[in-house]
């Protein structure tokens, strides 16, 4: 290791849509036992009424502002796409705008937001950049008021075929996984949001049992455990989740102790997600369409306690798994199937350290490479790469049920969804 056609929600769920009414409660002013003059009472009631209106208006305004999003869509560019797209989404009103091109850039297949500044970063999933065998990473400033993206600069990614990236909590370091090159790289973020060249590139080693997909390392994602400097990299080619520590002063990656954990041979770990509190880690395996559950200690995965299928028992077609997301309630875990073209729904029994597959919902198209929940967990956006569409479902936090909202939009080859609260 060297540091250098639309479907309605089904598959066991009712097809009817659920609409919840929102009602305001009007608080009445209590009767006072003390005797007040008519004038004083009227003045008091008038003041209370005015204050109530002001508080109500301010509350609604803040709620509306907090629940309006710019949704950015990463794509594979070509005949139907030119880069990163944006749609305006009003969650309380369940209204979606028309997609618009936010930035023209090649193969921005994964996106990440800066944790505290108005910057967005994107991989350029390329085999060649600036005449060299390497991919790219692009930095953008988010334009106030519109959400459009202004290119700040680009840097080499430290390997070919970058497929995922993340920014650490300090906002100083960007970590990127290079699937084709078998490397993980760290780039420094300048105060103005621009990227500096890689300060550290780590080359993975090894292979596993699949005859074509596991001949060499293929880092497929980078995650930093919340509240820590632990970097996790699921490597599809080696059947490992590789663990590093990020030095927040230098940007260097060093092996964790233990340096990795393994999944069953031939699984092909692709993406992962933590339960609330970092107590459990869910690893989605692309090749077998399974989820491996690890018990963690201080966010470090220590014990493999379960591996469960994300497919119906009677499904015999070809399929690969793509994305995994944990609901904010910590009760539900969702993953996507490409081939079965569905979102798998798991109930998480934390006390038993167990995932239970409880059903599926159709993805609304073909090849759901990515999906995401809004920060509140009330809606799910399903990105269907091979049908050029994004379909929106409501999420029942009590049952895990996904219900088709009837909302969707067209974007060429959508492969990444992120939510940005409108400032």
C-alpha positions as a Markdown table, in Angstrom:
| # | Residue | x | y | z |
|---|---|---|---|---|
| 1 | Unk | 0.0 | 0.0 | 0.0 |
| 2 | Unk | 1.6 | 3.2 | -1.2 |
| 3 | Unk | 0.5 | 6.7 | -0.3 |
| 4 | Unk | 0.8 | 8.7 | -3.4 |
| 5 | Unk | -43.4 | 3.2 | -18.9 |
| 6 | Unk | -44.3 | 4.4 | -15.4 |
| 7 | Unk | -45.4 | 1.8 | -12.9 |
| 8 | Unk | -47.5 | 2.3 | -9.8 |
| 9 | Unk | -46.2 | 1.2 | -6.4 |
| 10 | Unk | -46.8 | -2.5 | -6.0 |
| 11 | Unk | -45.0 | -5.7 | -5.3 |
| 12 | Unk | -47.2 | -6.4 | -2.3 |
| 13 | Unk | -48.2 | -2.9 | -1.5 |
| 14 | Unk | -51.6 | -1.3 | -2.1 |
| 15 | Unk | -51.8 | 0.9 | -5.3 |
| 16 | Unk | -53.9 | 3.7 | -3.8 |
| 17 | Unk | -52.2 | 6.9 | -3.0 |
| 18 | Unk | -52.3 | 8.5 | 0.4 |
| 19 | Unk | -52.7 | 12.2 | 0.9 |
| 20 | Unk | -52.3 | 13.6 | 4.4 |
| 21 | Unk | -54.3 | 16.7 | 5.3 |
| 22 | Unk | -52.4 | 19.5 | 7.0 |
| 23 | Unk | -54.4 | 21.4 | 9.6 |
| 24 | Unk | -53.6 | 24.4 | 11.7 |
| 25 | Unk | -54.6 | 24.5 | 15.3 |
| 26 | Unk | -55.8 | 27.8 | 16.5 |
| 27 | Unk | -55.0 | 28.4 | 20.2 |
| 28 | Unk | -57.7 | 30.3 | 22.0 |
| 29 | Unk | -56.9 | 32.9 | 24.6 |
| 30 | Unk | -57.9 | 31.6 | 28.1 |
| 31 | Unk | -60.5 | 33.5 | 30.1 |
| 32 | Unk | -59.1 | 35.5 | 32.9 |
| 33 | Unk | -60.7 | 35.4 | 36.2 |
| 34 | Unk | -59.5 | 38.9 | 37.1 |
| 35 | Unk | -61.8 | 41.8 | 36.2 |
| 36 | Unk | -60.5 | 43.9 | 33.4 |
| 37 | Unk | -61.9 | 47.0 | 31.8 |
| 38 | Unk | -63.5 | 46.5 | 28.4 |
| 39 | Unk | -60.9 | 48.8 | 26.9 |
| 40 | Unk | -58.0 | 47.0 | 28.5 |
| 41 | Unk | -59.4 | 43.6 | 27.5 |
| 42 | Unk | -59.8 | 44.7 | 23.9 |
| 43 | Unk | -56.3 | 46.1 | 23.8 |
| 44 | Unk | -54.9 | 42.9 | 25.2 |
| 45 | Unk | -56.8 | 40.7 | 22.8 |
| 46 | Unk | -55.8 | 42.9 | 19.9 |
| 47 | Unk | -52.1 | 42.7 | 20.9 |
| 48 | Unk | -52.3 | 38.9 | 21.3 |
| 49 | Unk | -54.0 | 38.5 | 18.0 |
| 50 | Unk | -51.3 | 40.6 | 16.3 |
| 51 | Unk | -48.5 | 38.7 | 17.9 |
| 52 | Unk | -50.2 | 35.4 | 17.0 |
| 53 | Unk | -50.5 | 36.3 | 13.4 |
| 54 | Unk | -46.8 | 37.5 | 13.3 |
| 55 | Unk | -45.6 | 34.3 | 15.0 |
| 56 | Unk | -47.7 | 32.1 | 12.7 |
| 57 | Unk | -46.5 | 33.9 | 9.6 |
| 58 | Unk | -42.9 | 33.7 | 10.7 |
| 59 | Unk | -43.3 | 30.0 | 11.5 |
| 60 | Unk | -44.9 | 29.1 | 8.2 |
| 61 | Unk | -42.3 | 31.1 | 6.3 |
| 62 | Unk | -39.4 | 29.4 | 8.1 |
| 63 | Unk | -41.0 | 26.0 | 7.5 |
| 64 | Unk | -41.5 | 26.7 | 3.9 |
| 65 | Unk | -37.9 | 27.9 | 3.5 |
| 66 | Unk | -36.6 | 24.9 | 5.3 |
| 67 | Unk | -38.5 | 22.5 | 3.0 |
| 68 | Unk | -37.6 | 23.9 | -0.4 |
| 69 | Unk | -34.8 | 22.2 | -2.1 |
| 70 | Unk | -32.6 | 22.3 | -5.1 |
| 71 | Unk | -32.2 | 18.7 | -6.2 |
| 72 | Unk | -29.1 | 18.1 | -8.2 |
| 73 | Unk | -28.9 | 15.2 | -10.6 |
| 74 | Unk | -25.6 | 13.7 | -11.8 |
| 75 | Unk | -25.6 | 11.9 | -15.1 |
| 76 | Unk | -23.7 | 10.1 | -17.7 |
| 77 | Unk | -23.3 | 12.5 | -20.6 |
| 78 | Unk | -24.0 | 11.7 | -24.3 |
| 79 | Unk | -27.0 | 11.9 | -26.6 |
| 80 | Unk | -29.5 | 12.8 | -23.8 |
| 81 | Unk | -27.4 | 14.6 | -21.2 |
| 82 | Unk | -24.9 | 17.4 | -21.0 |
| 83 | Unk | -23.9 | 17.5 | -17.4 |
| 84 | Unk | -25.4 | 18.3 | -14.0 |
| 85 | Unk | -29.1 | 19.1 | -13.8 |
| 86 | Unk | -31.2 | 20.8 | -11.2 |
| 87 | Unk | -34.9 | 20.8 | -10.3 |
| 88 | Unk | -36.7 | 23.0 | -7.7 |
| 89 | Unk | -38.7 | 20.9 | -5.2 |
| 90 | Unk | -41.3 | 22.2 | -2.8 |
| 91 | Unk | -41.8 | 19.4 | -0.3 |
| 92 | Unk | -44.8 | 20.8 | 1.6 |
| 93 | Unk | -46.6 | 21.5 | -1.6 |
| 94 | Unk | -45.3 | 18.4 | -3.4 |
| 95 | Unk | -44.4 | 20.5 | -6.4 |
| 96 | Unk | -41.5 | 19.8 | -8.8 |
| 97 | Unk | -40.1 | 22.2 | -11.3 |
| 98 | Unk | -38.7 | 21.5 | -14.8 |
| 99 | Unk | -35.1 | 20.2 | -14.9 |
| 100 | Unk | -32.5 | 22.7 | -16.1 |
| 101 | Unk | -28.9 | 22.3 | -17.0 |
| 102 | Unk | -26.9 | 23.6 | -14.0 |
| 103 | Unk | -23.5 | 23.0 | -15.4 |
| 104 | Unk | -22.1 | 21.4 | -18.5 |
| 105 | Unk | -19.4 | 18.9 | -17.7 |
| 106 | Unk | -18.5 | 15.3 | -18.8 |
| 107 | Unk | -19.8 | 12.3 | -16.9 |
| 108 | Unk | -20.6 | 13.9 | -13.5 |
| 109 | Unk | -21.7 | 10.5 | -12.2 |
| 110 | Unk | -21.5 | 11.4 | -8.5 |
| 111 | Unk | -21.9 | 14.6 | -6.6 |
| 112 | Unk | -21.1 | 15.9 | -3.1 |
| 113 | Unk | -21.9 | 19.1 | -1.2 |
| 114 | Unk | -19.5 | 21.1 | 1.0 |
| 115 | Unk | -20.7 | 20.8 | 4.6 |
| 116 | Unk | -20.7 | 24.5 | 5.4 |
| 117 | Unk | -20.1 | 26.6 | 2.2 |
| 118 | Unk | -22.0 | 27.0 | -1.0 |
| 119 | Unk | -19.8 | 24.6 | -3.1 |
| 120 | Unk | -20.6 | 21.4 | -5.0 |
| 121 | Unk | -18.1 | 18.8 | -6.2 |
| 122 | Unk | -18.5 | 16.2 | -9.0 |
| 123 | Unk | -16.4 | 13.3 | -10.3 |
| 124 | Unk | -15.7 | 13.3 | -14.0 |
| 125 | Unk | -15.9 | 9.5 | -14.6 |
| 126 | Unk | -13.3 | 9.5 | -17.4 |
| 127 | Unk | -10.4 | 7.4 | -18.6 |
| 128 | Unk | -8.4 | 10.4 | -19.8 |
| 129 | Unk | -8.1 | 14.0 | -18.6 |
| 130 | Unk | -5.8 | 16.7 | -19.9 |
| 131 | Unk | -4.0 | 14.1 | -22.0 |
| 132 | Unk | -3.3 | 11.7 | -19.1 |
| 133 | Unk | -4.7 | 8.3 | -18.1 |
| 134 | Unk | -6.7 | 9.7 | -15.2 |
| 135 | Unk | -10.2 | 10.9 | -14.3 |
| 136 | Unk | -11.3 | 14.3 | -13.0 |
| 137 | Unk | -12.9 | 16.1 | -10.1 |
| 138 | Unk | -14.7 | 19.4 | -10.6 |
| 139 | Unk | -15.4 | 22.2 | -8.1 |
| 140 | Unk | -18.4 | 24.5 | -8.5 |
| 141 | Unk | -19.8 | 27.5 | -6.7 |
| 142 | Unk | -23.6 | 27.5 | -6.1 |
| 143 | Unk | -25.1 | 30.7 | -7.4 |
| 144 | Unk | -27.3 | 32.4 | -4.8 |
| 145 | Unk | -31.0 | 32.6 | -5.7 |
| 146 | Unk | -30.9 | 30.3 | -8.7 |
| 147 | Unk | -28.8 | 27.3 | -7.7 |
| 148 | Unk | -27.0 | 27.3 | -10.9 |
| 149 | Unk | -23.4 | 26.1 | -10.8 |
| 150 | Unk | -20.3 | 28.1 | -11.8 |
| 151 | Unk | -17.2 | 26.1 | -12.5 |
| 152 | Unk | -14.3 | 27.0 | -10.2 |
| 153 | Unk | -11.7 | 24.6 | -11.4 |
| 154 | Unk | -10.8 | 20.9 | -12.2 |
| 155 | Unk | -8.1 | 18.6 | -11.0 |
| 156 | Unk | -7.0 | 15.0 | -11.8 |
| 157 | Unk | -8.7 | 12.5 | -9.6 |
| 158 | Unk | -5.6 | 10.3 | -8.9 |
| 159 | Unk | -6.8 | 7.4 | -11.0 |
| 160 | Unk | -9.1 | 6.4 | -13.9 |
| 161 | Unk | -12.9 | 6.1 | -13.6 |
| 162 | Unk | -13.6 | 8.0 | -10.4 |
| 163 | Unk | -17.1 | 7.0 | -9.3 |
| 164 | Unk | -17.7 | 8.5 | -5.8 |
| 165 | Unk | -16.5 | 11.3 | -3.6 |
| 166 | Unk | -17.2 | 12.9 | -0.2 |
| 167 | Unk | -16.0 | 16.0 | 1.7 |
| 168 | Unk | -14.9 | 15.7 | 5.3 |
| 169 | Unk | -16.7 | 17.5 | 8.1 |
| 170 | Unk | -14.1 | 20.3 | 8.3 |
| 171 | Unk | -14.7 | 21.1 | 4.6 |
| 172 | Unk | -10.9 | 21.0 | 3.9 |
| 173 | Unk | -10.5 | 17.6 | 2.4 |
| 174 | Unk | -12.2 | 15.8 | -0.5 |
| 175 | Unk | -11.8 | 12.0 | -0.8 |
| 176 | Unk | -12.5 | 10.2 | -4.1 |
| 177 | Unk | -12.7 | 6.6 | -5.2 |
| 178 | Unk | -11.2 | 5.7 | -8.5 |
| 179 | Unk | -13.0 | 2.5 | -9.7 |
| 180 | Unk | -10.9 | 1.9 | -12.8 |
| 181 | Unk | -7.5 | 2.8 | -11.4 |
| 182 | Unk | -8.0 | 0.9 | -8.1 |
| 183 | Unk | -7.0 | 4.0 | -6.0 |
| 184 | Unk | -8.3 | 6.3 | -3.4 |
| 185 | Unk | -7.1 | 9.9 | -3.4 |
| 186 | Unk | -7.4 | 13.0 | -1.2 |
| 187 | Unk | -7.5 | 16.5 | -2.5 |
| 188 | Unk | -7.3 | 19.7 | -0.5 |
| 189 | Unk | -10.1 | 22.3 | -0.8 |
| 190 | Unk | -8.9 | 25.9 | -0.8 |
| 191 | Unk | -10.8 | 28.6 | 1.2 |
| 192 | Unk | -12.4 | 29.8 | -2.1 |
| 193 | Unk | -13.7 | 26.3 | -2.9 |
| 194 | Unk | -11.2 | 25.5 | -5.6 |
| 195 | Unk | -9.5 | 22.1 | -5.5 |
| 196 | Unk | -5.7 | 21.6 | -5.2 |
| 197 | Unk | -3.9 | 18.6 | -6.8 |
| 198 | Unk | -4.1 | 15.3 | -4.8 |
| 199 | Unk | -2.0 | 15.2 | -1.7 |
| 200 | Unk | -2.3 | 11.5 | -1.2 |
| 201 | Unk | -3.1 | 8.6 | -3.5 |
| 202 | Unk | -3.4 | 5.1 | -2.0 |
| 203 | Unk | -3.3 | 2.0 | -4.3 |
| 204 | Unk | -5.4 | -1.0 | -3.4 |
| 205 | Unk | -4.2 | -4.5 | -3.9 |
| 206 | Unk | -5.7 | -7.9 | -4.4 |
| 207 | Unk | -8.5 | -9.7 | -6.2 |
| 208 | Unk | -11.3 | -12.2 | -5.5 |
| 209 | Unk | -13.3 | -15.1 | -7.0 |
| 210 | Unk | -15.5 | -13.5 | -9.7 |
| 211 | Unk | -13.9 | -14.4 | -13.1 |
| 212 | Unk | -14.5 | -11.0 | -14.7 |
| 213 | Unk | -15.5 | -8.4 | -12.1 |
| 214 | Unk | -12.9 | -9.2 | -9.5 |
| 215 | Unk | -9.6 | -9.5 | -11.3 |
| 216 | Unk | -8.3 | -6.4 | -9.7 |
| 217 | Unk | -9.3 | -3.8 | -7.0 |
| 218 | Unk | -12.3 | -1.6 | -7.7 |
| 219 | Unk | -12.9 | 1.0 | -4.9 |
| 220 | Unk | -16.6 | 1.9 | -5.4 |
| 221 | Unk | -17.4 | 4.5 | -2.7 |
| 222 | Unk | -15.8 | 6.6 | 0.0 |
| 223 | Unk | -17.6 | 7.3 | 3.3 |
| 224 | Unk | -16.4 | 9.1 | 6.4 |
| 225 | Unk | -18.1 | 7.8 | 9.6 |
| 226 | Unk | -20.0 | 10.7 | 11.1 |
| 227 | Unk | -18.2 | 12.4 | 13.9 |
| 228 | Unk | -14.9 | 10.6 | 13.2 |
| 229 | Unk | -11.9 | 10.6 | 10.9 |
| 230 | Unk | -12.6 | 6.9 | 9.8 |
| 231 | Unk | -12.7 | 6.5 | 6.0 |
| 232 | Unk | -14.5 | 3.5 | 4.7 |
| 233 | Unk | -14.0 | 2.2 | 1.1 |
| 234 | Unk | -16.0 | -0.8 | -0.2 |
| 235 | Unk | -13.8 | -2.4 | -2.8 |
| 236 | Unk | -15.9 | -4.5 | -5.2 |
| 237 | Unk | -12.8 | -6.2 | -6.7 |
| 238 | Unk | -11.4 | -7.6 | -3.4 |
| 239 | Unk | -14.5 | -8.3 | -1.3 |
| 240 | Unk | -13.2 | -5.9 | 1.4 |
| 241 | Unk | -14.3 | -2.8 | 3.1 |
| 242 | Unk | -11.0 | -1.0 | 3.5 |
| 243 | Unk | -10.6 | 1.3 | 6.5 |
| 244 | Unk | -8.4 | 4.3 | 6.8 |
| 245 | Unk | -7.8 | 7.2 | 9.2 |
| 246 | Unk | -7.7 | 10.7 | 7.7 |
| 247 | Unk | -5.1 | 13.0 | 9.1 |
| 248 | Unk | -7.0 | 16.3 | 9.1 |
| 249 | Unk | -3.7 | 18.3 | 9.2 |
| 250 | Unk | -2.0 | 16.7 | 6.2 |
| 251 | Unk | -4.7 | 15.0 | 4.3 |
| 252 | Unk | -2.8 | 11.7 | 4.4 |
| 253 | Unk | -4.6 | 8.3 | 4.7 |
| 254 | Unk | -3.2 | 5.7 | 7.0 |
| 255 | Unk | -4.4 | 2.1 | 7.6 |
| 256 | Unk | -6.9 | 1.6 | 10.5 |
| 257 | Unk | -6.5 | -1.2 | 13.0 |
| 258 | Unk | -8.1 | -3.4 | 11.7 |
| 259 | Unk | -7.2 | -2.3 | 8.1 |
| 260 | Unk | -10.3 | -4.0 | 6.5 |
| 261 | Unk | -13.2 | -6.3 | 7.0 |
| 262 | Unk | -14.4 | -8.9 | 4.5 |
| 263 | Unk | -17.7 | -9.9 | 3.0 |
| 264 | Unk | -18.5 | -13.4 | 1.6 |
| 265 | Unk | -16.4 | -14.3 | -1.5 |
| 266 | Unk | -17.9 | -13.0 | -4.8 |
| 267 | Unk | -20.2 | -10.5 | -3.1 |
| 268 | Unk | -18.6 | -7.4 | -4.6 |
| 269 | Unk | -19.2 | -4.7 | -2.0 |
| 270 | Unk | -20.4 | -1.5 | -3.7 |
| 271 | Unk | -21.9 | 1.0 | -1.3 |
| 272 | Unk | -22.5 | 1.2 | 2.5 |
| 273 | Unk | -24.5 | 3.2 | 5.1 |
| 274 | Unk | -24.5 | 3.5 | 8.9 |
| 275 | Unk | -27.4 | 3.0 | 11.3 |
| 276 | Unk | -28.1 | 6.0 | 13.6 |
| 277 | Unk | -25.2 | 6.4 | 16.1 |
| 278 | Unk | -22.8 | 4.3 | 13.9 |
| 279 | Unk | -23.7 | 1.1 | 15.8 |
| 280 | Unk | -24.3 | -1.0 | 12.7 |
| 281 | Unk | -22.9 | -0.8 | 9.2 |
| 282 | Unk | -24.9 | -2.0 | 6.2 |
| 283 | Unk | -22.8 | -3.1 | 3.2 |
| 284 | Unk | -24.6 | -3.5 | -0.1 |
| 285 | Unk | -23.0 | -6.2 | -2.3 |
| 286 | Unk | -23.5 | -5.5 | -6.0 |
| 287 | Unk | -22.7 | -9.0 | -7.5 |
| 288 | Unk | -24.9 | -11.0 | -5.2 |
| 289 | Unk | -27.6 | -8.3 | -4.4 |
| 290 | Unk | -27.2 | -8.9 | -0.7 |
| 291 | Unk | -26.7 | -6.7 | 2.4 |
| 292 | Unk | -24.1 | -7.6 | 4.9 |
| 293 | Unk | -24.7 | -6.3 | 8.4 |
| 294 | Unk | -21.7 | -5.5 | 10.7 |
| 295 | Unk | -21.8 | -4.7 | 14.4 |
| 296 | Unk | -19.5 | -1.7 | 15.1 |
| 297 | Unk | -17.5 | -0.4 | 17.9 |
| 298 | Unk | -16.8 | 3.4 | 17.8 |
| 299 | Unk | -17.9 | 3.3 | 14.2 |
| 300 | Unk | -15.4 | 0.6 | 13.2 |
| 301 | Unk | -17.1 | -2.5 | 11.8 |
| 302 | Unk | -16.0 | -5.5 | 13.9 |
| 303 | Unk | -18.4 | -8.4 | 13.5 |
| 304 | Unk | -20.3 | -9.7 | 10.5 |
| 305 | Unk | -23.7 | -10.7 | 12.0 |
| 306 | Unk | -25.9 | -11.2 | 8.9 |
| 307 | Unk | -26.0 | -11.3 | 5.1 |
| 308 | Unk | -29.5 | -11.0 | 3.6 |
| 309 | Unk | -30.8 | -11.0 | 0.0 |
| 310 | Unk | -32.4 | -7.9 | -1.5 |
| 311 | Unk | -34.4 | -10.0 | -4.0 |
| 312 | Unk | -37.6 | -12.0 | -3.9 |
| 313 | Unk | -37.0 | -15.7 | -3.3 |
| 314 | Unk | -38.5 | -16.6 | -6.6 |
| 315 | Unk | -36.6 | -14.1 | -8.8 |
| 316 | Unk | -34.3 | -15.9 | -11.2 |
| 317 | Unk | -33.3 | -13.1 | -13.6 |
| 318 | Unk | -30.0 | -11.2 | -13.9 |
| 319 | Unk | -29.6 | -8.4 | -11.4 |
| 320 | Unk | -27.0 | -6.2 | -9.7 |
| 321 | Unk | -27.5 | -4.1 | -6.6 |
| 322 | Unk | -26.7 | -0.4 | -6.7 |
| 323 | Unk | -27.6 | 1.9 | -3.8 |
| 324 | Unk | -28.4 | 1.7 | -0.1 |
| 325 | Unk | -29.9 | 4.4 | 2.2 |
| 326 | Unk | -31.0 | 4.3 | 5.9 |
| 327 | Unk | -34.2 | 6.1 | 6.8 |
| 328 | Unk | -33.8 | 8.9 | 9.4 |
| 329 | Unk | -36.1 | 6.9 | 11.7 |
| 330 | Unk | -33.5 | 4.1 | 11.8 |
| 331 | Unk | -36.4 | 1.6 | 11.3 |
| 332 | Unk | -36.1 | 1.2 | 7.5 |
| 333 | Unk | -33.3 | 0.4 | 5.1 |
| 334 | Unk | -33.8 | 0.8 | 1.3 |
| 335 | Unk | -31.6 | -0.6 | -1.5 |
| 336 | Unk | -32.0 | -0.7 | -5.3 |
| 337 | Unk | -32.0 | -3.6 | -7.8 |
| 338 | Unk | -31.0 | -3.3 | -11.4 |
| 339 | Unk | -32.6 | -6.1 | -13.4 |
| 340 | Unk | -35.5 | -6.6 | -11.0 |
| 341 | Unk | -35.8 | -2.8 | -11.2 |
| 342 | Unk | -37.0 | -2.3 | -7.7 |
| 343 | Unk | -36.4 | -0.6 | -4.4 |
| 344 | Unk | -36.1 | -3.3 | -1.7 |
| 345 | Unk | -37.5 | -2.4 | 1.7 |
| 346 | Unk | -36.0 | -3.8 | 4.9 |
| 347 | Unk | -37.2 | -3.4 | 8.5 |
| 348 | Unk | -34.2 | -3.0 | 10.8 |
| 349 | Unk | -34.6 | -4.7 | 14.2 |
| 350 | Unk | -31.8 | -3.1 | 16.1 |
| 351 | Unk | -32.1 | -5.0 | 19.3 |
| 352 | Unk | -31.7 | -8.2 | 17.3 |
| 353 | Unk | -29.1 | -6.8 | 14.9 |
| 354 | Unk | -31.3 | -8.1 | 12.1 |
| 355 | Unk | -32.5 | -6.8 | 8.7 |
| 356 | Unk | -35.8 | -8.2 | 7.5 |
| 357 | Unk | -36.8 | -8.0 | 3.9 |
| 358 | Unk | -40.5 | -6.9 | 4.0 |
| 359 | Unk | -41.2 | -6.0 | 0.4 |
| 360 | Unk | -40.4 | -4.2 | -2.8 |
| 361 | Unk | -41.6 | -1.2 | -4.8 |
| 362 | Unk | -41.0 | -0.8 | -8.6 |
| 363 | Unk | -38.3 | 1.8 | -9.3 |
| 364 | Unk | -40.5 | 3.4 | -12.0 |
| 365 | Unk | -38.1 | 2.7 | -14.8 |
| 366 | Unk | -35.1 | 0.6 | -15.8 |
| 367 | Unk | -31.8 | 0.4 | -14.0 |
| 368 | Unk | -32.2 | 2.4 | -10.8 |
| 369 | Unk | -28.5 | 3.1 | -10.3 |
| 370 | Unk | -29.2 | 5.6 | -7.6 |
| 371 | Unk | -31.9 | 6.9 | -5.3 |
| 372 | Unk | -32.1 | 9.2 | -2.3 |
| 373 | Unk | -34.3 | 10.4 | 0.5 |
| 374 | Unk | -34.9 | 14.0 | 1.3 |
| 375 | Unk | -33.4 | 14.9 | 4.7 |
| 376 | Unk | -36.7 | 14.4 | 6.5 |
| 377 | Unk | -37.2 | 11.0 | 4.9 |
| 378 | Unk | -40.7 | 11.8 | 3.6 |
| 379 | Unk | -39.9 | 11.3 | -0.1 |
| 380 | Unk | -37.7 | 9.1 | -2.2 |
| 381 | Unk | -36.3 | 10.1 | -5.6 |
| 382 | Unk | -35.6 | 7.0 | -7.8 |
| 383 | Unk | -33.1 | 7.7 | -10.7 |
| 384 | Unk | -33.5 | 5.2 | -13.5 |
| 385 | Unk | -30.5 | 5.3 | -15.8 |
| 386 | Unk | -31.7 | 3.4 | -18.8 |
| 387 | Unk | -35.2 | 5.1 | -19.1 |
| 388 | Unk | -33.9 | 8.6 | -18.5 |
| 389 | Unk | -36.4 | 9.4 | -15.7 |
| 390 | Unk | -36.6 | 10.2 | -12.0 |
| 391 | Unk | -39.7 | 9.0 | -10.2 |
| 392 | Unk | -40.8 | 10.4 | -6.8 |
| 393 | Unk | -42.4 | 8.3 | -4.0 |
| 394 | Unk | -43.8 | 9.2 | -0.6 |
| 395 | Unk | -42.4 | 7.3 | 2.3 |
| 396 | Unk | -44.5 | 6.0 | 5.2 |
| 397 | Unk | -42.2 | 6.2 | 8.2 |
| 398 | Unk | -44.5 | 3.8 | 10.2 |
| 399 | Unk | -44.7 | 1.0 | 7.6 |
| 400 | Unk | -41.8 | 1.7 | 5.2 |
| 401 | Unk | -44.3 | 1.7 | 2.3 |
| 402 | Unk | -43.4 | 3.6 | -0.9 |
| 403 | Unk | -46.3 | 5.2 | -2.7 |
| 404 | Unk | -46.2 | 6.7 | -6.1 |
| 405 | Unk | -46.9 | 10.4 | -5.9 |
| 406 | Unk | -47.5 | 10.7 | -9.6 |
| 407 | Unk | -44.5 | 13.1 | -9.9 |
| 408 | Unk | -41.6 | 12.4 | -12.2 |
| 409 | Unk | -39.3 | 14.2 | -14.6 |
| 410 | Unk | -37.0 | 13.3 | -17.5 |
| 411 | Unk | -33.2 | 13.7 | -17.4 |
| 412 | Unk | -30.8 | 11.8 | -19.6 |
| 413 | Unk | -29.0 | 8.9 | -17.8 |
| 414 | Unk | -29.6 | 10.0 | -14.2 |
| 415 | Unk | -27.2 | 8.3 | -11.8 |
| 416 | Unk | -27.0 | 10.5 | -8.7 |
| 417 | Unk | -29.5 | 12.5 | -6.6 |
| 418 | Unk | -28.5 | 15.0 | -3.9 |
| 419 | Unk | -30.7 | 17.5 | -2.0 |
| 420 | Unk | -29.6 | 21.0 | -1.2 |
| 421 | Unk | -31.8 | 23.1 | 1.1 |
| 422 | Unk | -32.5 | 26.5 | -0.6 |
| 423 | Unk | -30.7 | 29.1 | 1.5 |
